[in-house]
Amino acid sequence: MSIYKRSSKLFHEATQYIPGGVNSPVRAFKSVGGDPIFIKKAKDAYLYDEDGNILIDYINSWGPMILGHANSKVVDAIIEKTKLGTSFGTPTEIETEIAKLAVSMVPNIDKIRFVNSGTEACMSAVRLARGFTGKDKMIKFAGCYHGHSDSFLIQAGSGAMTFGSPNSPGVTKGTAQDTLLATYNNIESVQQLIDANKNEIACIIIEPVAGNMGCIPPKAGFLQDLRSLCDVNNILLVFDEVMTGFRLAKGGAQELFGIAADIVCFGKVIGGGLPVGAFAARNEIMNYLAPLGPVYQAGTLSGNPLAMAAGLAMLQQLNEGNTYQSLLEKTNYLHEGLHKVLTVSGVDFKINQVGSMISLHFTKDVVSDFTSASKGDNSYFKKFFHGMLSRGIYIAPSAYETWFLCDALTYEDLDKTISACSEIVSEF
């Protein structure tokens, strides 16, 4: 494998014109060290970088490429739609086509509104929840990421009932005071916040399977208890399914866990790899949106025909095929293989998995929330990341990100990944 000479050159040039040399912070390799890899092209389960290296990809553009890169039906749909024009700023028939399909696949939604990113979807969902309920506050969970909107960039004080304070400059204290922070998988922390803020909480927003502190599954009964608390206290339950939507099942986490959310946010897979987000709910909630209702939300490129074409081609294949079972079998195979070689190595580890989302934590403790995820040995992870990269395997350059598998992976790819893991940990 060649060295990453051209990637390094491109990165250092980028730093002169782009803050940190990247347009999204995790791409910068800051938590693992070294310069990021610049990708030239991708196909199926593989990335081809600027230095001529071929990498097995376990990021898949952070989730959207569930069928693999450059899927022929998605690419063809984009090309054909591009020939007709790239943006009109007017309604198009394809928006209704993908909306109709999405509503048919996902339980508990009647209408869907398309936006341009997962961040925008979550931001709009919370605004809608506040407008519908007439209440201002929301509860979020430490370690759950819902985009970079001000309301979501909040850290906790010393106790569960402490008002949040901004942990990013530019977020006002006023915004922080309306955001309450609970502990993931801890229903008592949620109950305390509700008790301390009676009739003031509009919504609880949660990743039903967390993906930004590694893959963190919900404990048995946790989502059901959240649903019950929301029902009793007239609070809307918002599922951020930007990662899990159309990935864990046709109907996402709602289908997988049998939980009915009030508002659901989408991104990633629903756009087929193009910039798309969406939020959806039952009629009485969605009808509060302009132009029907008083809650304003708009976007010049929302429903962009290229993005709608890509998303429609993706959802049609997922709706008709056997992708979810195939992906589950491959992810289980990877899980079992990694578990076997890590157990033999004697290294402390935990593997979390839900469907085709999986993460490896170098810790002896169960990883069930942000605090336990933070106990992982980052020095081990850095060695592991660079060891995998040197062997042609690309995982997330952060210990706090889930891996996303695609169905284009072969069992030979999985065996190579397991073998690489065995070699690396033997050197720890």
N, C-alpha and C positions, 0 to 999 in steps of 0.2 A: 504494500500500500504506500502510495506517495505521501510526502509530507504536505502540510496545508499551507504551502507558501503563497499561492494566489489568494486563498481565502483571507489570510492575514493581511496581505497587501490591500485587498478590497475593504477590509474592516477598518484599517487605519486611515484609508482615504475617506470612508464614510464618516468617521468621527469628526472630520473637519466641517461637515455640512449638516449632519444629523445628530441631535443630542445623544451622546453615548454610542453613536454609530448604529443605532437600531431604532425602529419605530414601535417596538413593544419591549419593555425592559427585560423580560426573562430570556430573550434571545441573545443577550450580551455575554452569557457565560460567567457573569459576575460571581455567582455562588459556587461555581466549580473551577474557576480559573481558566486562563487561556483565552484565545480569540475564537469567536463563533465561526462556524462553518457556513460558507456561502453556497447555496444550492443553485445549480444551473437548470436542472430539469428533474422530473420524477415520473415514474411509471409503475403501476401496480403497487407492490410493497417496497419499492426501492427509491432512494434518493441518489442523484448523481451530482456530486459537488464540482466546484470550479477547478479542482485539482485532479479530476479524473477518478476519484474514489466512488465506489458503489456501496451504499449503506442500506441495511435492512431498517425500515422506519417503524418505530413504535410511538411516534407522535401523531403522524397523519394529519398535519396541519392543526394539531390540538383537537382532533376529533372528527372533523367533517368527512374525511376520506374513508368512510366506513367500508366502501367497496374497493378501495385502492385508488392510487393516483391516476389521473387522466383516463377515467372510466369512459369507454367509447361512446356510450349513449349520452352521458352528460356532456362530453366534448362536442358531439355532433349537434346536440340541442342548442348549445351556446353558439356554435358557428352559424347554424341556420337562422337563429334569431338575430344575430349580429348583422346579417345581410339586410335585415329590414329596418335597421336603426337601433341605436344603443340606449336612447332615453327620449321620452316624449313629454313627461310631466302631465300626462292625461291617463285616464283609466284604460286598461287593456284586458282582453278576454282571458289571457293566461293567468292573471291575478286571481280571477274567479276559479279557474281550473285547479290551481294548487291549493287555494283556500278550501274548496269543496273536498279535495282529497284529504287534506290535513284534518279537517273536521270529522271525516268519516273514519280516520285511523285512530284518533285520540278520544278517549272517553271524557265526558263531562264538559265539552265545549260546544257552543253553537256558532260562534263567530270568531274570526281571527283578524288581527291587524298586523300588516307587515311593516317592518322598519329596517334599519341598515346594520344593526349589530346587536349582540347579546346585551351589551351595556345599555343601549337605547331601549331594548325590550324591558329590562328590569326596571329602569328608571321610569318608564311610562306605566308599567304595571303598578308600581307603588303610588304614582300620582293618581291613577285611576282608582285604586283602593281608597285613598284619602278622599277623593271627590265623591265616591259612592257612599262611604260611611259617614262623612262629615267629621272625621277625627284625624288628628295630625301625626301621632306617633307610630313608629313601627318597631318590631323586634327583628333583629338579625342575629346570626350566630358567629362567634369567634372562629376564624379560619375559613368561613364560607366567603367566596368571592362572587360578587354580582356585578362586576364592572367597576369603572372608575368614576361613576357619578358621586357627587359630594356625600350624599346620604349613606353611601356604603363604605366610605373610607374612614371608619370609626374604630377606635380601640376602647377597651373597658377601663374603668377606674378600679378601685381596690375590691369592690364587691359586686355581686350579681345585680344589685338594685341601684348601682351608681350610674348616673347619666354618662353616656359616652362622651369622649373628648376627641377632637380631630387628631388623626395620626398622619395627616399629610398637610403641609402648608397650603393655604388656599381654601381649606374647608372651614367655614365659620363655626363659632361656638353655638350660634343659634340653630344651625343645621344639626350639629352634634346632639343637642339637647332633645331633639325629636327622634333620635335613634337609640334604642335600648339594646344592650348586648347580652345575649344568653350563651350558655355553653352547649355545644352540639352533643346530642345524645343524653342530655340531662334535663328531664322534664320539670324537675323541681326548680331549676333556675328560671324556666319560663313562667311557672306559676308565681314565683316571687315577683317577677316584673309585672305581671298582670295585676296582682294584688296591690302593688304599689302605685299603679297607674290606672285605676278603675275608670272605665268608659272613655279612655283617652287613646287607646291603641287601635289603629285602623287595620293593620295587617301584620302577619308574621311571614317573613320571606326566608326560604330555606332551599339549599340544594338537597333534594331528597337522598341523593348519594353525593357526598362531598367529593370534590376533585381537585381542590387547591390546597390541600394539606396531605397530599397523597389521596388514594382512593379510600374513603371512609364510609362504610355501610352504616345505615341506621340500625340501632339496636332493635331487637324484637319488641314491638309495641310502641316504639317511640313516635313514629309518624301517626299511628292511630290515636295516641294520647294527645298529640298536637291538634289533630282534627277535632277531638272532643272538647279541648280547651277553647278552640276557636268557636265552636258551635254554642257553647255555654255563655261565652262572653261577647258574642256578636263581633268577632274579629274575622277578617278574611284570611284564608290560608293561601299563600302564593308559593307555588313551586317554581324555582329556577331550574328549568330543564334545558338550559342552553347546552349542557354537556350530555345529559341523559335522554333528552327527547329524541325519539326515532333511533336511538342507539341501543338502549337496553331492551326495547320491545317496540312493536309498531306504535303502541300507545304510551311509550316511555315508562317512567317510574310509577305513574298513576296505575297503569295496567299491571306492572310487575308486582307492586305491593298492595294493590287493591284499595288505594286511597284516593278519594275525590278532592282535588284542590279546587279553590274558587277561581284563581287566575293562574295560568301556566305561561311561562316564558320559554321561548325557543331561540336557537341559533345554530351555528355549526352545520350539522347534517341537513337541516331544512333548506340550506342554501346551496348544497351540492359543492361547496368549496368557494363560492362567491360570497361577498359581504351581505349577509342577511340576518335579521332577527325577526321575532314575531312574539306577540302575546295574545292570549285567547281566554275566553270565559263563556259563561252562559249568557243568554240574551239580556237579562235584566241588568247585568253589570256592563257588558259591552255597549249597550245602548246609551250609556252615560258619556260615551266618547263623541266629540265633535265629528261630523256635523249634526248628529242626532241629539247629543246632550251637551252639557256645559264643560266637560273636561277636555281641554285642548291638547292635541298632539298632531304633529305634521312632519313631513319630510319630503324634500324635493325629489330625492332618488328612491323613496320608499316604493316598493313594488316594481323596481327596475326590471325591464323585460328580460335582460340577460340573466339576472339572478333568479327570476321566477322560472325561466326555462331550465336552468341548472337544477334548481330545487325540485321542480316537477319531475324531471327525468330521474333524479335520485329517489324520490319518494315512490314513484311508480315501481321501480325495481325492488325496493324494500317491501312494498305492499304485496308484490306478487311472488317473490322468491323465498328461499329457505335460509336467508342470510343469518338470522339470529341464532338458529340452532347450530349452523356451521361455525359461526364465530364463538359461540359458547364452548363448543367442543375443542376448538383450537386454543382458547384462553385457558380452559381447564388443563389441557395438555402442557402448556407452558408453565402454569402454576405448579402442577405436580412435578415437572422436571426441575424447576428452580428449587422447589422445596427439598427435593431429594439431594441435590448436590450441595445446597447450603447446610442441610442437616449434617451431612458427612464432614463438612469443613469445620464444624464447631463454632462458626461465627454466629453471634446473636442476630436474629432476624425475625421479622414478621412480614407475611405477605397478605395483603388485603385484595379481595376481588369481588366485583359484582358484574356479571355478564362479561363484556369485552373491555371493561375497565379494570386495571390491576396496578398495584404499586408494591414496591419492595422497601421495607424500612429496616435499617440496621439498629435494632433495639430488641431487648428481651421482653419488653412490656407490650400488652395489647394496645393497639393504636386505634382509639375510638373518638378522639377529639383533637383540637389544636395543641393542647398542652402535651398530650402523649406523643403526638407526631413530632413535636419539637425536641423530644428526648433522643431522637435518632442520632447515630454517630455520623456527623457530616464529613469527618475526615475519611471514613470508610466509603461514604457515598461518592466523594470526589474521585477517589482511586477507582471505584467501580465504574463511574461514568466514563472516565478517560480510558480505562481498560476496555470497556465495551466499544468505545469509539475507535480505538486503535485496531479492533478486530472486526470493524465494518458493521457495527450495530449502533443505531442512533436512538437513544432514549432522551427523555426530557432532561435538560441541563439544570435540574433543581430537584432536591429531595422532597419538595412539597407539591409535586405535580403527578397526576396519574398518567399511566401509559394508556394509549388507545390502540387497540389492534384493528387491523383491517382484514377483510375476508380474502384479499389477494395473497396473504401470507401462506406459504407452503409449510408442510411439516418438516421439510429439510431446513427451511429458515428457522423454525422453532428449535430444531435440534442444534443448529449452529449457535443459537442464542444461549441455550442451556449449557452447551459445551464451553462457550466463552465465559459464562458465569463461573463455571467450575474452575477454569484456569485462573481467573482473576482472584477469587476468594482464597485460593490455595496460596497466594502470595501475600495475603494480609498478615 
